[in-house]
């Protein structure tokens, strides 16, 4: 359960090795389908329940028993056992020619239990780019205009065009299914974020921006950003 900046960085590195609209650009029918399925992966669902959503009647063919727990047959990205809590992460690749994407699902158990529950999910739209992620067509006029914690509407004013363009990555987490009531009171491990990759007024550089959802104001706000050079091909 690392901080937002660290986790987003890990997700982007992984690529290189949920609002209803696409924030200013209409979603294709294919993307609408992908997002609809992604939203069906509700937090607290077990591995078996997720498998039913993904595979339908043939879901049992994709499951196996490991150390008393039901898990996917496909190889996990990693599996851990820390302080009595087991965790596993799986990445599912869709190599669509028009919309390649990776859905990453993380499962966690209650302490000293064997049933895995969905606690984190990520949808990454991949592309042959410097970051490995899909880029927005919007351009940031100048990085010095950023003050920090801009809302989507405020960020829109700093970009070319209307809206923020296509999202590169969507990520959310919710650990309440594996927490005790006391733990829920002490630590509210819930949240969501999304990342954009924008063009820069400098043709040799791009900017990635991570926006976290602020529960108090009920809107996304800029959490952090990084500037990086564009690899010349």
PyMOL CGO cylinders between C-alpha atoms (Angstrom):
from pymol import cmd
from pymol.cgo import CYLINDER

trace = [
    CYLINDER, 0.00, 0.00, 0.00, 2.48, 2.61, -1.20, 0.3, 1, 1, 1, 1, 1, 1,
    CYLINDER, 2.48, 2.61, -1.20, 1.88, 6.24, -1.90, 0.3, 1, 1, 1, 1, 1, 1,
    CYLINDER, 1.88, 6.24, -1.90, 0.20, 7.41, -5.09, 0.3, 1, 1, 1, 1, 1, 1,
    CYLINDER, 0.20, 7.41, -5.09, 3.34, 8.69, -6.78, 0.3, 1, 1, 1, 1, 1, 1,
    CYLINDER, 3.34, 8.69, -6.78, 5.31, 5.47, -6.17, 0.3, 1, 1, 1, 1, 1, 1,
    CYLINDER, 5.31, 5.47, -6.17, 2.53, 3.20, -7.40, 0.3, 1, 1, 1, 1, 1, 1,
    CYLINDER, 2.53, 3.20, -7.40, 1.89, 5.16, -10.57, 0.3, 1, 1, 1, 1, 1, 1,
    CYLINDER, 1.89, 5.16, -10.57, 5.61, 5.10, -11.34, 0.3, 1, 1, 1, 1, 1, 1,
    CYLINDER, 5.61, 5.10, -11.34, 5.64, 1.32, -10.91, 0.3, 1, 1, 1, 1, 1, 1,
    CYLINDER, 5.64, 1.32, -10.91, 2.70, 0.96, -13.28, 0.3, 1, 1, 1, 1, 1, 1,
    CYLINDER, 2.70, 0.96, -13.28, 4.40, 3.02, -15.99, 0.3, 1, 1, 1, 1, 1, 1,
    CYLINDER, 4.40, 3.02, -15.99, 7.60, 1.05, -15.66, 0.3, 1, 1, 1, 1, 1, 1,
    CYLINDER, 7.60, 1.05, -15.66, 5.52, -2.10, -16.03, 0.3, 1, 1, 1, 1, 1, 1,
    CYLINDER, 5.52, -2.10, -16.03, 4.20, -0.88, -19.36, 0.3, 1, 1, 1, 1, 1, 1,
    CYLINDER, 4.20, -0.88, -19.36, 7.63, -0.22, -20.64, 0.3, 1, 1, 1, 1, 1, 1,
    CYLINDER, 7.63, -0.22, -20.64, 8.89, -3.82, -19.80, 0.3, 1, 1, 1, 1, 1, 1,
    CYLINDER, 8.89, -3.82, -19.80, -13.67, 6.16, -14.11, 0.3, 1, 1, 1, 1, 1, 1,
    CYLINDER, -13.67, 6.16, -14.11, -15.41, 8.62, -15.49, 0.3, 1, 1, 1, 1, 1, 1,
    CYLINDER, -15.41, 8.62, -15.49, -18.14, 7.87, -18.04, 0.3, 1, 1, 1, 1, 1, 1,
    CYLINDER, -18.14, 7.87, -18.04, -16.61, 9.91, -20.88, 0.3, 1, 1, 1, 1, 1, 1,
    CYLINDER, -16.61, 9.91, -20.88, -13.15, 10.26, -22.33, 0.3, 1, 1, 1, 1, 1, 1,
    CYLINDER, -13.15, 10.26, -22.33, -12.64, 13.79, -21.05, 0.3, 1, 1, 1, 1, 1, 1,
    CYLINDER, -12.64, 13.79, -21.05, -13.10, 15.74, -24.24, 0.3, 1, 1, 1, 1, 1, 1,
    CYLINDER, -13.10, 15.74, -24.24, -12.73, 13.07, -26.92, 0.3, 1, 1, 1, 1, 1, 1,
    CYLINDER, -12.73, 13.07, -26.92, -15.46, 10.63, -27.88, 0.3, 1, 1, 1, 1, 1, 1,
    CYLINDER, -15.46, 10.63, -27.88, -14.73, 7.01, -27.05, 0.3, 1, 1, 1, 1, 1, 1,
    CYLINDER, -14.73, 7.01, -27.05, -14.87, 4.45, -29.82, 0.3, 1, 1, 1, 1, 1, 1,
    CYLINDER, -14.87, 4.45, -29.82, -17.33, 1.58, -29.50, 0.3, 1, 1, 1, 1, 1, 1,
    CYLINDER, -17.33, 1.58, -29.50, -14.38, -0.69, -28.74, 0.3, 1, 1, 1, 1, 1, 1,
    CYLINDER, -14.38, -0.69, -28.74, -13.22, 1.55, -25.92, 0.3, 1, 1, 1, 1, 1, 1,
    CYLINDER, -13.22, 1.55, -25.92, -16.73, 1.81, -24.53, 0.3, 1, 1, 1, 1, 1, 1,
    CYLINDER, -16.73, 1.81, -24.53, -16.83, -2.01, -24.42, 0.3, 1, 1, 1, 1, 1, 1,
    CYLINDER, -16.83, -2.01, -24.42, -13.44, -2.19, -22.68, 0.3, 1, 1, 1, 1, 1, 1,
    CYLINDER, -13.44, -2.19, -22.68, -14.47, 0.38, -20.08, 0.3, 1, 1, 1, 1, 1, 1,
    CYLINDER, -14.47, 0.38, -20.08, -17.79, -1.37, -19.48, 0.3, 1, 1, 1, 1, 1, 1,
    CYLINDER, -17.79, -1.37, -19.48, -16.03, -4.65, -18.70, 0.3, 1, 1, 1, 1, 1, 1,
    CYLINDER, -16.03, -4.65, -18.70, -13.42, -2.88, -16.57, 0.3, 1, 1, 1, 1, 1, 1,
    CYLINDER, -13.42, -2.88, -16.57, -16.17, -1.38, -14.42, 0.3, 1, 1, 1, 1, 1, 1,
    CYLINDER, -16.17, -1.38, -14.42, -17.64, -4.86, -13.87, 0.3, 1, 1, 1, 1, 1, 1,
    CYLINDER, -17.64, -4.86, -13.87, -14.53, -5.77, -11.88, 0.3, 1, 1, 1, 1, 1, 1,
    CYLINDER, -14.53, -5.77, -11.88, -15.93, -4.63, -8.54, 0.3, 1, 1, 1, 1, 1, 1,
    CYLINDER, -15.93, -4.63, -8.54, -13.74, -4.43, -5.48, 0.3, 1, 1, 1, 1, 1, 1,
    CYLINDER, -13.74, -4.43, -5.48, -14.30, -7.28, -3.03, 0.3, 1, 1, 1, 1, 1, 1,
    CYLINDER, -14.30, -7.28, -3.03, -15.10, -9.83, -5.73, 0.3, 1, 1, 1, 1, 1, 1,
    CYLINDER, -15.10, -9.83, -5.73, -13.22, -13.12, -5.44, 0.3, 1, 1, 1, 1, 1, 1,
    CYLINDER, -13.22, -13.12, -5.44, -10.94, -14.62, -8.07, 0.3, 1, 1, 1, 1, 1, 1,
    CYLINDER, -10.94, -14.62, -8.07, -13.73, -17.02, -9.03, 0.3, 1, 1, 1, 1, 1, 1,
    CYLINDER, -13.73, -17.02, -9.03, -16.26, -14.18, -9.47, 0.3, 1, 1, 1, 1, 1, 1,
    CYLINDER, -16.26, -14.18, -9.47, -13.81, -12.20, -11.61, 0.3, 1, 1, 1, 1, 1, 1,
    CYLINDER, -13.81, -12.20, -11.61, -13.13, -15.29, -13.73, 0.3, 1, 1, 1, 1, 1, 1,
    CYLINDER, -13.13, -15.29, -13.73, -16.87, -15.68, -14.38, 0.3, 1, 1, 1, 1, 1, 1,
    CYLINDER, -16.87, -15.68, -14.38, -17.01, -12.10, -15.68, 0.3, 1, 1, 1, 1, 1, 1,
    CYLINDER, -17.01, -12.10, -15.68, -13.98, -12.58, -17.89, 0.3, 1, 1, 1, 1, 1, 1,
    CYLINDER, -13.98, -12.58, -17.89, -14.58, -16.05, -19.28, 0.3, 1, 1, 1, 1, 1, 1,
    CYLINDER, -14.58, -16.05, -19.28, -18.28, -16.84, -18.84, 0.3, 1, 1, 1, 1, 1, 1,
    CYLINDER, -18.28, -16.84, -18.84, -19.34, -20.51, -18.64, 0.3, 1, 1, 1, 1, 1, 1,
    CYLINDER, -19.34, -20.51, -18.64, -15.77, -21.73, -19.25, 0.3, 1, 1, 1, 1, 1, 1,
    CYLINDER, -15.77, -21.73, -19.25, -14.38, -19.89, -16.21, 0.3, 1, 1, 1, 1, 1, 1,
    CYLINDER, -14.38, -19.89, -16.21, -13.40, -23.10, -14.35, 0.3, 1, 1, 1, 1, 1, 1,
    CYLINDER, -13.40, -23.10, -14.35, -10.91, -23.93, -17.08, 0.3, 1, 1, 1, 1, 1, 1,
    CYLINDER, -10.91, -23.93, -17.08, -8.91, -20.84, -16.10, 0.3, 1, 1, 1, 1, 1, 1,
    CYLINDER, -8.91, -20.84, -16.10, -8.70, -21.58, -12.36, 0.3, 1, 1, 1, 1, 1, 1,
    CYLINDER, -8.70, -21.58, -12.36, -6.65, -23.87, -10.14, 0.3, 1, 1, 1, 1, 1, 1,
    CYLINDER, -6.65, -23.87, -10.14, -6.00, -24.57, -6.46, 0.3, 1, 1, 1, 1, 1, 1,
    CYLINDER, -6.00, -24.57, -6.46, -2.71, -23.45, -4.92, 0.3, 1, 1, 1, 1, 1, 1,
    CYLINDER, -2.71, -23.45, -4.92, -1.98, -23.86, -1.20, 0.3, 1, 1, 1, 1, 1, 1,
    CYLINDER, -1.98, -23.86, -1.20, -5.69, -24.08, -0.44, 0.3, 1, 1, 1, 1, 1, 1,
    CYLINDER, -5.69, -24.08, -0.44, -6.60, -21.00, -2.47, 0.3, 1, 1, 1, 1, 1, 1,
    CYLINDER, -6.60, -21.00, -2.47, -8.38, -20.56, -5.79, 0.3, 1, 1, 1, 1, 1, 1,
    CYLINDER, -8.38, -20.56, -5.79, -6.17, -18.63, -8.23, 0.3, 1, 1, 1, 1, 1, 1,
    CYLINDER, -6.17, -18.63, -8.23, -5.84, -18.13, -11.97, 0.3, 1, 1, 1, 1, 1, 1,
    CYLINDER, -5.84, -18.13, -11.97, -3.95, -20.76, -13.95, 0.3, 1, 1, 1, 1, 1, 1,
    CYLINDER, -3.95, -20.76, -13.95, -2.09, -18.02, -15.80, 0.3, 1, 1, 1, 1, 1, 1,
    CYLINDER, -2.09, -18.02, -15.80, 1.20, -17.07, -14.21, 0.3, 1, 1, 1, 1, 1, 1,
    CYLINDER, 1.20, -17.07, -14.21, 0.94, -14.25, -11.71, 0.3, 1, 1, 1, 1, 1, 1,
    CYLINDER, 0.94, -14.25, -11.71, 3.12, -11.16, -12.10, 0.3, 1, 1, 1, 1, 1, 1,
    CYLINDER, 3.12, -11.16, -12.10, 4.11, -11.86, -8.52, 0.3, 1, 1, 1, 1, 1, 1,
    CYLINDER, 4.11, -11.86, -8.52, 2.79, -13.54, -5.37, 0.3, 1, 1, 1, 1, 1, 1,
    CYLINDER, 2.79, -13.54, -5.37, 3.56, -12.52, -1.78, 0.3, 1, 1, 1, 1, 1, 1,
    CYLINDER, 3.56, -12.52, -1.78, 2.73, -13.43, 1.80, 0.3, 1, 1, 1, 1, 1, 1,
    CYLINDER, 2.73, -13.43, 1.80, 3.27, -10.55, 4.21, 0.3, 1, 1, 1, 1, 1, 1,
    CYLINDER, 3.27, -10.55, 4.21, 2.13, -10.55, 7.85, 0.3, 1, 1, 1, 1, 1, 1,
    CYLINDER, 2.13, -10.55, 7.85, -0.48, -13.21, 7.15, 0.3, 1, 1, 1, 1, 1, 1,
    CYLINDER, -0.48, -13.21, 7.15, -1.93, -11.47, 4.07, 0.3, 1, 1, 1, 1, 1, 1,
    CYLINDER, -1.93, -11.47, 4.07, -1.41, -13.18, 0.73, 0.3, 1, 1, 1, 1, 1, 1,
    CYLINDER, -1.41, -13.18, 0.73, -1.42, -11.09, -2.44, 0.3, 1, 1, 1, 1, 1, 1,
    CYLINDER, -1.42, -11.09, -2.44, -1.21, -11.78, -6.16, 0.3, 1, 1, 1, 1, 1, 1,
    CYLINDER, -1.21, -11.78, -6.16, -1.21, -9.63, -9.27, 0.3, 1, 1, 1, 1, 1, 1,
    CYLINDER, -1.21, -9.63, -9.27, -2.18, -10.63, -12.80, 0.3, 1, 1, 1, 1, 1, 1,
    CYLINDER, -2.18, -10.63, -12.80, -1.85, -8.74, -16.07, 0.3, 1, 1, 1, 1, 1, 1,
    CYLINDER, -1.85, -8.74, -16.07, -4.19, -9.49, -18.96, 0.3, 1, 1, 1, 1, 1, 1,
    CYLINDER, -4.19, -9.49, -18.96, -3.01, -8.29, -22.38, 0.3, 1, 1, 1, 1, 1, 1,
    CYLINDER, -3.01, -8.29, -22.38, -5.36, -7.44, -25.24, 0.3, 1, 1, 1, 1, 1, 1,
    CYLINDER, -5.36, -7.44, -25.24, -3.34, -7.04, -28.43, 0.3, 1, 1, 1, 1, 1, 1,
    CYLINDER, -3.34, -7.04, -28.43, -6.11, -5.34, -30.39, 0.3, 1, 1, 1, 1, 1, 1,
    CYLINDER, -6.11, -5.34, -30.39, -4.77, -3.61, -33.50, 0.3, 1, 1, 1, 1, 1, 1,
    CYLINDER, -4.77, -3.61, -33.50, -6.88, -0.54, -32.82, 0.3, 1, 1, 1, 1, 1, 1,
    CYLINDER, -6.88, -0.54, -32.82, -6.90, -0.42, -29.02, 0.3, 1, 1, 1, 1, 1, 1,
    CYLINDER, -6.90, -0.42, -29.02, -4.13, -2.46, -27.36, 0.3, 1, 1, 1, 1, 1, 1,
    CYLINDER, -4.13, -2.46, -27.36, -4.44, -2.43, -23.58, 0.3, 1, 1, 1, 1, 1, 1,
    CYLINDER, -4.44, -2.43, -23.58, -3.34, -4.13, -20.38, 0.3, 1, 1, 1, 1, 1, 1,
    CYLINDER, -3.34, -4.13, -20.38, -5.70, -4.78, -17.47, 0.3, 1, 1, 1, 1, 1, 1,
    CYLINDER, -5.70, -4.78, -17.47, -3.89, -5.41, -14.19, 0.3, 1, 1, 1, 1, 1, 1,
    CYLINDER, -3.89, -5.41, -14.19, -5.75, -6.92, -11.24, 0.3, 1, 1, 1, 1, 1, 1,
    CYLINDER, -5.75, -6.92, -11.24, -4.39, -7.24, -7.71, 0.3, 1, 1, 1, 1, 1, 1,
    CYLINDER, -4.39, -7.24, -7.71, -5.94, -9.63, -5.20, 0.3, 1, 1, 1, 1, 1, 1,
    CYLINDER, -5.94, -9.63, -5.20, -5.46, -9.69, -1.43, 0.3, 1, 1, 1, 1, 1, 1,
    CYLINDER, -5.46, -9.69, -1.43, -6.61, -12.01, 1.36, 0.3, 1, 1, 1, 1, 1, 1,
    CYLINDER, -6.61, -12.01, 1.36, -7.83, -11.32, 4.84, 0.3, 1, 1, 1, 1, 1, 1,
    CYLINDER, -7.83, -11.32, 4.84, -5.24, -12.06, 7.50, 0.3, 1, 1, 1, 1, 1, 1,
    CYLINDER, -5.24, -12.06, 7.50, -4.49, -15.80, 7.75, 0.3, 1, 1, 1, 1, 1, 1,
    CYLINDER, -4.49, -15.80, 7.75, -7.24, -16.61, 5.21, 0.3, 1, 1, 1, 1, 1, 1,
    CYLINDER, -7.24, -16.61, 5.21, -7.06, -18.13, 1.73, 0.3, 1, 1, 1, 1, 1, 1,
    CYLINDER, -7.06, -18.13, 1.73, -9.78, -16.38, -0.30, 0.3, 1, 1, 1, 1, 1, 1,
    CYLINDER, -9.78, -16.38, -0.30, -8.42, -13.70, -2.62, 0.3, 1, 1, 1, 1, 1, 1,
    CYLINDER, -8.42, -13.70, -2.62, -10.44, -10.48, -3.07, 0.3, 1, 1, 1, 1, 1, 1,
    CYLINDER, -10.44, -10.48, -3.07, -9.94, -7.80, -5.71, 0.3, 1, 1, 1, 1, 1, 1,
    CYLINDER, -9.94, -7.80, -5.71, -8.27, -4.75, -4.12, 0.3, 1, 1, 1, 1, 1, 1,
    CYLINDER, -8.27, -4.75, -4.12, -6.66, -2.86, -7.03, 0.3, 1, 1, 1, 1, 1, 1,
    CYLINDER, -6.66, -2.86, -7.03, -7.23, -2.57, -10.76, 0.3, 1, 1, 1, 1, 1, 1,
    CYLINDER, -7.23, -2.57, -10.76, -5.49, -0.71, -13.56, 0.3, 1, 1, 1, 1, 1, 1,
    CYLINDER, -5.49, -0.71, -13.56, -6.33, -0.17, -17.21, 0.3, 1, 1, 1, 1, 1, 1,
    CYLINDER, -6.33, -0.17, -17.21, -3.40, 0.93, -19.36, 0.3, 1, 1, 1, 1, 1, 1,
    CYLINDER, -3.40, 0.93, -19.36, -3.79, 1.90, -23.00, 0.3, 1, 1, 1, 1, 1, 1,
    CYLINDER, -3.79, 1.90, -23.00, -0.46, 0.95, -24.52, 0.3, 1, 1, 1, 1, 1, 1,
    CYLINDER, -0.46, 0.95, -24.52, 1.26, 2.37, -27.59, 0.3, 1, 1, 1, 1, 1, 1,
    CYLINDER, 1.26, 2.37, -27.59, 4.65, 2.52, -29.29, 0.3, 1, 1, 1, 1, 1, 1,
    CYLINDER, 4.65, 2.52, -29.29, 5.68, 5.71, -27.50, 0.3, 1, 1, 1, 1, 1, 1,
    CYLINDER, 5.68, 5.71, -27.50, 8.43, 6.85, -25.15, 0.3, 1, 1, 1, 1, 1, 1,
    CYLINDER, 8.43, 6.85, -25.15, 6.33, 6.01, -22.10, 0.3, 1, 1, 1, 1, 1, 1,
    CYLINDER, 6.33, 6.01, -22.10, 4.72, 2.93, -23.62, 0.3, 1, 1, 1, 1, 1, 1,
    CYLINDER, 4.72, 2.93, -23.62, 1.34, 4.58, -23.06, 0.3, 1, 1, 1, 1, 1, 1,
    CYLINDER, 1.34, 4.58, -23.06, -1.24, 6.19, -25.32, 0.3, 1, 1, 1, 1, 1, 1,
    CYLINDER, -1.24, 6.19, -25.32, -0.75, 9.93, -25.65, 0.3, 1, 1, 1, 1, 1, 1,
    CYLINDER, -0.75, 9.93, -25.65, -3.28, 12.74, -25.61, 0.3, 1, 1, 1, 1, 1, 1,
    CYLINDER, -3.28, 12.74, -25.61, -3.44, 15.05, -28.62, 0.3, 1, 1, 1, 1, 1, 1,
    CYLINDER, -3.44, 15.05, -28.62, -3.51, 18.06, -26.28, 0.3, 1, 1, 1, 1, 1, 1,
    CYLINDER, -3.51, 18.06, -26.28, -0.47, 20.29, -25.80, 0.3, 1, 1, 1, 1, 1, 1,
    CYLINDER, -0.47, 20.29, -25.80, 0.57, 22.09, -22.62, 0.3, 1, 1, 1, 1, 1, 1,
    CYLINDER, 0.57, 22.09, -22.62, 1.45, 25.63, -23.58, 0.3, 1, 1, 1, 1, 1, 1,
    CYLINDER, 1.45, 25.63, -23.58, 4.13, 26.04, -20.91, 0.3, 1, 1, 1, 1, 1, 1,
    CYLINDER, 4.13, 26.04, -20.91, 5.03, 23.99, -17.86, 0.3, 1, 1, 1, 1, 1, 1,
    CYLINDER, 5.03, 23.99, -17.86, 5.65, 27.11, -15.75, 0.3, 1, 1, 1, 1, 1, 1,
    CYLINDER, 5.65, 27.11, -15.75, 1.90, 27.75, -15.83, 0.3, 1, 1, 1, 1, 1, 1,
    CYLINDER, 1.90, 27.75, -15.83, 1.33, 24.75, -13.55, 0.3, 1, 1, 1, 1, 1, 1,
    CYLINDER, 1.33, 24.75, -13.55, 0.79, 25.71, -9.92, 0.3, 1, 1, 1, 1, 1, 1,
    CYLINDER, 0.79, 25.71, -9.92, -0.17, 22.30, -8.54, 0.3, 1, 1, 1, 1, 1, 1,
    CYLINDER, -0.17, 22.30, -8.54, -3.50, 20.66, -7.60, 0.3, 1, 1, 1, 1, 1, 1,
    CYLINDER, -3.50, 20.66, -7.60, -5.26, 21.99, -10.70, 0.3, 1, 1, 1, 1, 1, 1,
    CYLINDER, -5.26, 21.99, -10.70, -8.71, 20.54, -11.28, 0.3, 1, 1, 1, 1, 1, 1,
    CYLINDER, -8.71, 20.54, -11.28, -9.59, 19.09, -14.69, 0.3, 1, 1, 1, 1, 1, 1,
    CYLINDER, -9.59, 19.09, -14.69, -11.32, 22.34, -15.64, 0.3, 1, 1, 1, 1, 1, 1,
    CYLINDER, -11.32, 22.34, -15.64, -8.30, 24.40, -14.57, 0.3, 1, 1, 1, 1, 1, 1,
    CYLINDER, -8.30, 24.40, -14.57, -5.87, 22.13, -16.38, 0.3, 1, 1, 1, 1, 1, 1,
    CYLINDER, -5.87, 22.13, -16.38, -8.03, 22.37, -19.49, 0.3, 1, 1, 1, 1, 1, 1,
    CYLINDER, -8.03, 22.37, -19.49, -7.34, 26.10, -19.55, 0.3, 1, 1, 1, 1, 1, 1,
    CYLINDER, -7.34, 26.10, -19.55, -3.60, 25.42, -19.80, 0.3, 1, 1, 1, 1, 1, 1,
    CYLINDER, -3.60, 25.42, -19.80, -3.95, 23.00, -22.73, 0.3, 1, 1, 1, 1, 1, 1,
    CYLINDER, -3.95, 23.00, -22.73, -4.68, 23.35, -26.41, 0.3, 1, 1, 1, 1, 1, 1,
    CYLINDER, -4.68, 23.35, -26.41, -8.14, 22.26, -27.60, 0.3, 1, 1, 1, 1, 1, 1,
    CYLINDER, -8.14, 22.26, -27.60, -11.11, 21.51, -25.40, 0.3, 1, 1, 1, 1, 1, 1,
    CYLINDER, -11.11, 21.51, -25.40, -10.91, 18.83, -22.74, 0.3, 1, 1, 1, 1, 1, 1,
    CYLINDER, -10.91, 18.83, -22.74, -7.92, 16.77, -21.65, 0.3, 1, 1, 1, 1, 1, 1,
    CYLINDER, -7.92, 16.77, -21.65, -7.99, 14.28, -24.51, 0.3, 1, 1, 1, 1, 1, 1,
    CYLINDER, -7.99, 14.28, -24.51, -7.42, 10.55, -24.24, 0.3, 1, 1, 1, 1, 1, 1,
    CYLINDER, -7.42, 10.55, -24.24, -6.49, 8.97, -20.93, 0.3, 1, 1, 1, 1, 1, 1,
    CYLINDER, -6.49, 8.97, -20.93, -3.30, 6.91, -20.86, 0.3, 1, 1, 1, 1, 1, 1,
    CYLINDER, -3.30, 6.91, -20.86, -3.99, 5.00, -17.66, 0.3, 1, 1, 1, 1, 1, 1,
    CYLINDER, -3.99, 5.00, -17.66, -6.80, 4.49, -15.13, 0.3, 1, 1, 1, 1, 1, 1,
    CYLINDER, -6.80, 4.49, -15.13, -6.13, 3.08, -11.70, 0.3, 1, 1, 1, 1, 1, 1,
    CYLINDER, -6.13, 3.08, -11.70, -8.19, 2.57, -8.54, 0.3, 1, 1, 1, 1, 1, 1,
    CYLINDER, -8.19, 2.57, -8.54, -7.89, 0.72, -5.24, 0.3, 1, 1, 1, 1, 1, 1,
    CYLINDER, -7.89, 0.72, -5.24, -10.12, -0.32, -2.34, 0.3, 1, 1, 1, 1, 1, 1,
    CYLINDER, -10.12, -0.32, -2.34, -8.96, -2.62, 0.50, 0.3, 1, 1, 1, 1, 1, 1,
    CYLINDER, -8.96, -2.62, 0.50, -12.07, -2.56, 2.66, 0.3, 1, 1, 1, 1, 1, 1,
    CYLINDER, -12.07, -2.56, 2.66, -13.00, -6.16, 1.80, 0.3, 1, 1, 1, 1, 1, 1,
    CYLINDER, -13.00, -6.16, 1.80, -9.86, -7.45, 3.53, 0.3, 1, 1, 1, 1, 1, 1,
    CYLINDER, -9.86, -7.45, 3.53, -9.76, -5.01, 6.45, 0.3, 1, 1, 1, 1, 1, 1,
    CYLINDER, -9.76, -5.01, 6.45, -11.29, -5.37, 9.90, 0.3, 1, 1, 1, 1, 1, 1,
    CYLINDER, -11.29, -5.37, 9.90, -13.76, -2.67, 10.98, 0.3, 1, 1, 1, 1, 1, 1,
    CYLINDER, -13.76, -2.67, 10.98, -11.07, -1.18, 13.20, 0.3, 1, 1, 1, 1, 1, 1,
    CYLINDER, -11.07, -1.18, 13.20, -8.59, -1.08, 10.30, 0.3, 1, 1, 1, 1, 1, 1,
    CYLINDER, -8.59, -1.08, 10.30, -11.20, 0.63, 8.13, 0.3, 1, 1, 1, 1, 1, 1,
    CYLINDER, -11.20, 0.63, 8.13, -11.53, 3.37, 10.74, 0.3, 1, 1, 1, 1, 1, 1,
    CYLINDER, -11.53, 3.37, 10.74, -7.76, 3.83, 11.04, 0.3, 1, 1, 1, 1, 1, 1,
    CYLINDER, -7.76, 3.83, 11.04, -6.80, 3.60, 7.37, 0.3, 1, 1, 1, 1, 1, 1,
    CYLINDER, -6.80, 3.60, 7.37, -9.13, 4.33, 4.48, 0.3, 1, 1, 1, 1, 1, 1,
    CYLINDER, -9.13, 4.33, 4.48, -7.29, 2.62, 1.63, 0.3, 1, 1, 1, 1, 1, 1,
    CYLINDER, -7.29, 2.62, 1.63, -9.57, 3.73, -1.18, 0.3, 1, 1, 1, 1, 1, 1,
    CYLINDER, -9.57, 3.73, -1.18, -8.96, 5.98, -4.14, 0.3, 1, 1, 1, 1, 1, 1,
    CYLINDER, -8.96, 5.98, -4.14, -8.62, 6.41, -7.88, 0.3, 1, 1, 1, 1, 1, 1,
    CYLINDER, -8.62, 6.41, -7.88, -6.35, 8.16, -10.28, 0.3, 1, 1, 1, 1, 1, 1,
    CYLINDER, -6.35, 8.16, -10.28, -5.69, 8.59, -13.96, 0.3, 1, 1, 1, 1, 1, 1,
    CYLINDER, -5.69, 8.59, -13.96, -2.71, 9.58, -16.03, 0.3, 1, 1, 1, 1, 1, 1,
    CYLINDER, -2.71, 9.58, -16.03, -2.34, 11.64, -19.19, 0.3, 1, 1, 1, 1, 1, 1,
    CYLINDER, -2.34, 11.64, -19.19, 0.65, 12.12, -21.47, 0.3, 1, 1, 1, 1, 1, 1,
    CYLINDER, 0.65, 12.12, -21.47, 0.57, 15.56, -23.08, 0.3, 1, 1, 1, 1, 1, 1,
    CYLINDER, 0.57, 15.56, -23.08, 2.58, 17.20, -25.81, 0.3, 1, 1, 1, 1, 1, 1,
    CYLINDER, 2.58, 17.20, -25.81, 4.80, 20.10, -24.80, 0.3, 1, 1, 1, 1, 1, 1,
    CYLINDER, 4.80, 20.10, -24.80, 5.49, 23.49, -26.34, 0.3, 1, 1, 1, 1, 1, 1,
    CYLINDER, 5.49, 23.49, -26.34, 9.04, 22.11, -26.54, 0.3, 1, 1, 1, 1, 1, 1,
    CYLINDER, 9.04, 22.11, -26.54, 8.90, 19.61, -29.45, 0.3, 1, 1, 1, 1, 1, 1,
    CYLINDER, 8.90, 19.61, -29.45, 11.62, 17.50, -27.83, 0.3, 1, 1, 1, 1, 1, 1,
    CYLINDER, 11.62, 17.50, -27.83, 9.78, 16.98, -24.54, 0.3, 1, 1, 1, 1, 1, 1,
    CYLINDER, 9.78, 16.98, -24.54, 6.51, 15.55, -23.20, 0.3, 1, 1, 1, 1, 1, 1,
    CYLINDER, 6.51, 15.55, -23.20, 4.73, 15.77, -19.87, 0.3, 1, 1, 1, 1, 1, 1,
    CYLINDER, 4.73, 15.77, -19.87, 2.98, 13.01, -17.96, 0.3, 1, 1, 1, 1, 1, 1,
    CYLINDER, 2.98, 13.01, -17.96, 0.40, 14.12, -15.41, 0.3, 1, 1, 1, 1, 1, 1,
    CYLINDER, 0.40, 14.12, -15.41, -1.25, 12.06, -12.68, 0.3, 1, 1, 1, 1, 1, 1,
    CYLINDER, -1.25, 12.06, -12.68, -4.58, 13.23, -11.33, 0.3, 1, 1, 1, 1, 1, 1,
    CYLINDER, -4.58, 13.23, -11.33, -5.97, 11.82, -8.09, 0.3, 1, 1, 1, 1, 1, 1,
    CYLINDER, -5.97, 11.82, -8.09, -9.64, 11.88, -7.15, 0.3, 1, 1, 1, 1, 1, 1,
    CYLINDER, -9.64, 11.88, -7.15, -10.30, 14.19, -4.21, 0.3, 1, 1, 1, 1, 1, 1,
    CYLINDER, -10.30, 14.19, -4.21, -13.09, 12.76, -2.10, 0.3, 1, 1, 1, 1, 1, 1,
    CYLINDER, -13.09, 12.76, -2.10, -13.95, 16.07, -0.43, 0.3, 1, 1, 1, 1, 1, 1,
    CYLINDER, -13.95, 16.07, -0.43, -14.44, 18.14, -3.56, 0.3, 1, 1, 1, 1, 1, 1,
    CYLINDER, -14.44, 18.14, -3.56, -15.58, 15.12, -5.63, 0.3, 1, 1, 1, 1, 1, 1,
    CYLINDER, -15.58, 15.12, -5.63, -13.27, 15.95, -8.52, 0.3, 1, 1, 1, 1, 1, 1,
    CYLINDER, -13.27, 15.95, -8.52, -9.89, 15.01, -9.94, 0.3, 1, 1, 1, 1, 1, 1,
    CYLINDER, -9.89, 15.01, -9.94, -6.92, 17.21, -9.07, 0.3, 1, 1, 1, 1, 1, 1,
    CYLINDER, -6.92, 17.21, -9.07, -3.36, 17.24, -10.34, 0.3, 1, 1, 1, 1, 1, 1,
    CYLINDER, -3.36, 17.24, -10.34, -1.21, 15.13, -8.01, 0.3, 1, 1, 1, 1, 1, 1,
    CYLINDER, -1.21, 15.13, -8.01, 2.17, 15.25, -9.77, 0.3, 1, 1, 1, 1, 1, 1,
    CYLINDER, 2.17, 15.25, -9.77, 3.78, 15.60, -13.16, 0.3, 1, 1, 1, 1, 1, 1,
    CYLINDER, 3.78, 15.60, -13.16, 7.07, 14.79, -14.85, 0.3, 1, 1, 1, 1, 1, 1,
    CYLINDER, 7.07, 14.79, -14.85, 8.81, 16.11, -17.95, 0.3, 1, 1, 1, 1, 1, 1,
    CYLINDER, 8.81, 16.11, -17.95, 10.77, 13.70, -20.13, 0.3, 1, 1, 1, 1, 1, 1,
    CYLINDER, 10.77, 13.70, -20.13, 12.53, 13.81, -23.50, 0.3, 1, 1, 1, 1, 1, 1,
    CYLINDER, 12.53, 13.81, -23.50, 10.96, 12.28, -26.60, 0.3, 1, 1, 1, 1, 1, 1,
    CYLINDER, 10.96, 12.28, -26.60, 13.07, 9.47, -28.00, 0.3, 1, 1, 1, 1, 1, 1,
    CYLINDER, 13.07, 9.47, -28.00, 14.00, 10.19, -31.57, 0.3, 1, 1, 1, 1, 1, 1,
    CYLINDER, 14.00, 10.19, -31.57, 13.55, 7.25, -33.99, 0.3, 1, 1, 1, 1, 1, 1,
]
cmd.load_cgo(trace, "trace")
